[in-house]
């Protein structure tokens, strides 16, 4: 259990319906404004997404990936951008659990619901100075940066003669957010550019990429903090797409149940519509099974290099199925599906945008998985 902003004890899955309702009411507005409405941000924080993977010593949940999958998908049925922001808020908090305890305390001692943005692509530069680093640069695609209070910014550095990757935890007072996000899909994520100029970051507010990849968290032995990072990243990106496809199927079904075509023929009697329904629903169900397995493995199984590769392949396959499903629904929806700013076309744009993400490329994940499986006999 956890505490939301009002101080009431709340469980993520039991509180997510209210967050989804608020997100759904403001989905069109957020898509147009290219950012989540403040009431949506409040609802996601109150539901407990940011604290789901915060260590219990700071009042967090140290929760499960299965819970995250179900909660993010539920929000995604109403608004994909809100679901994406919710999932990455949880994922960013999980990453911050790899900071030294002094750094964790700066983030969470007063409030485990602090929203953290994260920029995963290497950018900027860091110069070592006594006690820390001088950091400068621009980090694009930082989802949730508009409402963040901290940011984790990734930079490749030379430290004591060795190259390494570091994430720097930077408070909101030390960075600016530049409005650079104007895309076809996932518009309300406001994945803008974080800018810092020659700021000092103490060493206790840095975390090592290799430790994150291995699952060497600091001060916590909870399962969610000891899973190798590669095993869980695909789930964070795929869960919103699952919710979006489910929501699109529901909207499409409602339209097709009453729609008529030339001569007054009911759309539901057309074989193309019937086939689209059957295949899209099957593809969405298959994607759900892949993601359920991924979450279950992250929550309980031993994760070696083969399992990490299979998790990535499962998530990429899931998004591939979801992309096919929304394409089927969109192509059979007719003019109704092409109307601007409707739930149908917005979900289609959002899923296709997620499918274009580097971590969701099936060929790359297939190559990684095949490397683990297609090995010559010893």
N, C-alpha and C positions, 0 to 999 in steps of 0.2 A: 504493500500500500504506500501511498505517497500523499504529500500535501500540495494542493494547488495554491494559486496566488491569494485566495481568500482565506487560506488556513484550514479548509475543510479536507478531511481525508478522502482520497479518491483513487480508484484503480483505473489504469489507462483504458482497458477494454470496456469498462462500465461507463466511462465518461466520454468515450469517443463519439457517441451518437450526437451529442449536443454540438461538439466541434464540427462534425460533418454537416449538421443542419445549418450552422452559421456560415460555413464555407460555401455551401450550395447556394445560399441566398445571395452571396456576394461574388459568385464565380464570374458572371458576365462583367461585373464592374471591375474586378481585378484584372481580367483579361484586357479590358480596354485601357485601364490605368497603368498596366504593366507593373503592378505590385499588389500585394495582398492588402485588403482593407484592415485598418487597425483592430476592428472587432474580431476578425479572423485570427490575427496574430494572438490576441488575448485568449481566444478560445483554445488554440493549439497549446499555448503555455499552460492554461488552466487544466487542460486534459492530462498533462504530464509528459508530453513528448520529450522536452528538453532534459528532464531528470531521469528518464527511463534507464539510461546507462551510466548515470552519475554514481560513483561509489557510495555505499551505505554510510561510510564515516562522515559524509557531507550531507546526509539527509536524502540521498538518492535512492533509486530502486535496485540498481544492478539487475535489471530485468532480463527477459528472454527475447530471442529473435522471433520466435513464433508469435508472441504477443505483438511485437513490432509489425510483423507482416500483416496480421489481421487488422490492427488499428490503422495502419497507413492505407491499406486497401479500402477500408471502410470510408476514410476521408476522400480517397481517390474517386470513389463512385460519385461524389458530389463536386469535387474540384481537384483536378490533377496537380495544379501548382501548389495548392495548400498541402496535399499529401506529400509532394516532393519536399517542400520546406519542412514538414513535420519529420519525415524520415531522416533528412540530413541534419536537422537539429539534434536528433537522438544520436546519429552517427558521429557528429562533431564532438558531442559530450563524451562519447566512448573514446574517441581519440585523445581527448584532453586528460583522460585517466592515465595516460602514459607520461604526463609531466611529473617532475619531482613533486613531492608532497607540498613543499612551500609554494610552488606554482599553483597546484590544485587549490590550496587554501585561498589564494588571491582570487580565484574564480568563484569558488563555491561556499566559502565559510559563512557568508551572509545570506546566500540564496542559491539553492540547487536548481532553480528554474531559469538560470541565466541563459539567454539564447546566444549560441556561438556559431559564427560563420566559418567556412573553411575553403581555402583555395588550394586545390590538390596539385595543380600544374606548377612546375618549378619556374620561378620568376624572381626578379629583384636581385639584390646582392647584400651580403653581410660581411662586415669587417670586424675581426676580433679585437676587443679592447679589454682592459682589466675588468673582470667581473661579468663580462657579457659580450654583447655584439652591438654594432651600429647597423641598423637595417634601413634599407631604402628600396623603393621600386613600386611597380604596379602589378596587381594580381587580378586578372579578369575572371569572370564566371564564378564569382563568390556568391553562391545561392544564400539567400537570407541576410545578406549584408545590410540591407536597408533597416532592418529591425534588430540587428545584432548588437550585443554589448561587448563582445570579444570576437577576435578573428584569429584563426590558425593559418599562418602564411608559410608556404613551403619554399625553401631556398636550398640550393646546393652550394656547399661551402668547402673551404680548405681549412681544416682544424688540426693544428699540430702536425702539419705536413701530410695529412691524409684527407682525401676527399670523402665527404659524407653528406647525407641529406638531413636537414633539420626543419622542423616546424616551429615557428615562433608565435607565441601567444601574445597578442597585442590588444590592449584595452581600447574601447571606443574613442576615448579622448585623444588617442595617438594616431588615428587614421581617418582619412576622408573616403567617401563613397562617391565615385563618379558614375553618372547615369549613362551606361553604355549598352544596356540590354534591350534590344528591340527586334524580336525574333518572330517567326511564324507560329511556333508552338511554345508551350510552357511559359507564356508571356508574364504571368503574375508572379513568377519566382523571383523577379527583380535580381537576377544573377549578375549584378553590376561589378564594377572594378574597384577594388580596394587599393588605396594609394597611401604610402607612408614616405616620409622624407627625413632620413637621417635621425631615426629615433633609437634610443638605447633600450635594449632588451636584455635583462639579466639572464644568466645561465639557467636559473631555476624556472624560467619560463620558456625553455626550449625542450623539445622531445625529438628523439632520434628515430628516423624513418625505419631503420633496420629493427629496432626494438618493437616498433608498431607492427611490422611485417611478421615478426616472430611471435607476437603476443606476449611480450615481456612487460606487463603493466607494472605500475609502481604502487605498492601499498594495498593491493587487492588481489585476492585469489578467486574472485567470482568468475564463473564460466564466461560471462560476456566480455571479460577483460583479458582472458588468456587465449582467446581464439585468434589465430593468425589473421591479419587484416585482409589479405587477399580472399579468404574464404567467405567474407561477409559483404564485401563492397557491392557485388552484383545484386544482392538482395535489396539493398537500400535504393538502388536505381530501378529495379524491376517492380517492386511492390506498388508504386503509384500507377504504373501502366496496367497492372492487373485490375486495380480499382476502376480506372478510367474505362477499360474495355467492358467491365461488368456494367458500369453506368450507361455506356453507349448502347449496349445490348438491350437494357431495360427501356431506354428512350426509343430505340428503333422498333422494339416489339410493340410498344404503345402506338406508334405511328402506323405500322403495318397492319395492326389489328383492325383499323377503321378506314384505311386509305383505299380509294377506288381509282381505277385507271380509265383508259378509253372504253367507251361503251358501258361504263358503270361496273366493270369487272372488279371484284375485290382483289386487292394486292395479295392477300393471304392465300389466294387460290393459284397464284403463279408459281410454277415450278422453280424459277430462279430465286424467288423469295424463300420458298420452303428449303431449298438447298443451302442458301446463305445462312438461314437460321440454324440449321442442323450442324453445318460445318463450323460456323463461328462459335456456337455454344460449346461444341466439342473441343475446339482449339483453346478457348478460354479455360475450360475445365482441365485440359492437359497442362496448360501453363500453371494453373493453380497447384496441381500435383507436383510439378517440378519445384516450385517455390516452397511448398510445404516441406518437401524433402530437404531442401537446402536449409531452411530454418531449423528443422529437427536435427540435422547434422551439426549445425552450429551450436545448438543447445546441449547436445549430449554425446556426440561421437568423438572418437579420436580422429584428429585431422592431420593426415600426412600430406605429402606433396600431391599424391594422386587425388585425394579427397578435395584438396584446394582447387585443383584443376577441374574436377567434376562439378563442384559447386559453381564455378565460373561458367562452365558449359551449360549447366542446367538453367542458370539465369538468362544466358544469352538465347538459349532455345525457347525459354518461356516468352521472352520479348519478341522473338521471331514469330511465334504462334499468335501472340496478341496483335502484332502488326498485321498479320494475314487476316485475323478475325475482323479488325476494324475496317480494313480495306474492303472486305466482303460486305459489311454492313453499309459502309459509305456508298459503294458502287450500286447498291440496290435501293437506296433511299430516295433517289430521284431528286427533284428540285428541293424538296423539303430538307434534304441533308446538306444542301449547299447554301442554305440561308445563313448569312453572316451573324455571328454572335449567338448561335443556338447551341444547346448542350451537345447535340449530335456532332456538328462539325468541329466544335472546340475539343471534344474528346478525341476525335480522329487526328486533329493537328497535334495534340499533346502526345499521343502514343507514338506517332511517327517521329516526333522530335526526340523522345526518349530512345527510340530505336536507333537514332543516329549517333548516340553517345558512344565514345570510344570504348567504354567498358562493356558495351552491349553488342559488339561486333562478333557475329557468330564464327567467321573465318579465323579470327585471332584466337578465340577461345577454343575452337576445334583444334587448332595447331598446338596449343598448350596441352590440351587433353591427350591428343594423339602422342605427343612426346612422352607422356607418362605411361601410356598403354602399349604402344607399338615399339617395344624394346626387343632387341635381339636376345635370344636365350643366352643365359650366362654359360 
